[in-house]
C-alpha cells in the first residue's frame, strides 16, 4: 500500500476514533514501526493530525478534558460498548454507586433489580424510567455545567453505605491514577471508591491521552478497568503492575 493510501485510512480512522496508538497503526496497516513513525510525521507536519504519547490524534483532539456536554458526544460507540459490558458486573439485588461520567447513560438502560445511588442529574432522569431499579438521589448544590450534585451531605451519606461496587468514569487516565475536571466531583468518587467492595473504572481510549486536574483514586484502588480497545504494551505493563484487570467492552 502506498503512503498516500495509508494516510487517507489513518485520517478516516481518526475522524471516527480520535486517537490511535503506534501499535494500532502497525497492526491495522501491517507496517513496521519505522513506517508508522514516518506516516505520523507526515500527517503532523501537514497539520492534519497531532502527535500524542505513543501515537497520533485528530487535529482537533482536545488534550484537556472538556465539559460534560462536549465529552458526551466523544467516541459514542466506544462508550456504548463499555457501558454494555459494565452491566455484566452488576448482580441482582446489589447496591451500587454510579458516578456522573458520560459512560453511565449506556449503563443505566436494561438494569436488573438493584439499588443505585448517584449524584448525577442525567443518571436520575434515566433511572427514573427503570422499573427494576430503586434510585437514591444524592442531592446538594448543582454543578450546572457538568450536571452533578455536590456538598457535605452527599459525602456523609456515602460514608454510611457499603456498595457492592462503585462505577466510575474517567476524564483522564494517568500512570498515577484517575483524574477528573471538578474537585468536588473527584472527592465524591474518592469516598465512594473507599466504601465499595469493588471499584470498576470505565475508560475509553482517548482518556489515556487527556489531562485533567483533580485525582480521585490511585490505579491500585481499581479492581477492573473496562476499555474499548486493547491497551498497548506500555499500559498493559502498568495495569499488571498495579494489579488492575482490564476487560474489553
Number of C-alpha atoms within 10 A of each C-alpha: 8 6 13 10 9 16 17 12 15 23 18 13 16 18 15 13 18 21 26 21 19 19 19 17 24 16 13 10 15 13 14 14 14 11 15 24 15 13 19 22 16 15 20 17 12 9 11 15 23 19 18 17 10 12 18 26 28 25 18 11 18 14 15 15 21 16 14 18 12 11 16 15 11 16 17 17 14 19 27 20 19 27 25 18 20 26 16 10 12 19 15 12 15 14 20 24 26 22 24 25 25 27 29 25 19 20 25 25 15 14 17 17 17 16 17 22 23 23 25 24 19 18 26 19 12 15 22 13 11 16 11 16 19 16 16 14 16 20 18 14 12 15 15 10 9 22 18 24 22 20 15 12 12 19 17 11 13 22 12 9 15 17 22 18 23 28 28 26 26 28 30 26 24 19 12 13 17 28 25 24 21 16 13 18 24 21 18 20 26 20 18 28 25 17 20 20 13 19 23 23 25 27 27 29 22 23 22 19 22 20 19 20 16 19 24 23 21 15 21 13 18 23 17 20 24 23 23 22 16 15 19 13 10 9 14 15 12 14 20 11 11 17 15 19 14 20 17 15 21
